[in-house]
Amino acid sequence: MILDDRRNPEYSLYYQGFIFLSLIKKYKLMKNDLLGFFDFYKAKHKGKKITFPQFILLMDYLFLNNKVQLSKNGEIEICI
């Protein structure tokens, strides 16, 4: 769910995207593969757990909002 203010807003894509981009900016990690970003996110975000399908949905959300892109090498690049 993009915004979920009634049940658990910490599960919304909007919130998860904010957390992900904040961690990326804090640790200055600008390129990685999908599993590398997933492992990084799980290790650094001590809040709610995220599953891999939720993480894929998060990457889709960030891609559609032009916050991440794929490089020619197949890596994910952060566009912030």
DAVEN-V450552 format. One record per pair of residues at least 12 apart in sequence whose ideal C-beta (glycine too) atoms are under 7 Angstrom apart, sorted by sequence separation. I is the first residue (numbers start at 1). GAP is how many residues later the second one is. D is the distance in whole Angstrom. If there is no record, write none. Layout:
I/GAP/D
I/GAP/D
This chain:
1/12/7
2/12/6
67/12/6
66/13/6
67/13/6
38/14/6
41/14/7
38/17/5
23/18/7
20/21/6
23/21/5
23/22/6
19/26/6
16/34/7
10/37/6
11/37/7
10/38/5
20/38/6
37/39/6
31/40/7
17/41/6
16/42/5
33/42/6
34/42/6
32/43/6
33/43/7
13/44/7
17/44/6
31/44/5
32/44/6
13/45/6
17/45/6
21/46/6
31/46/5
30/47/7
13/48/4
30/48/5
24/54/5
25/55/6
21/59/6
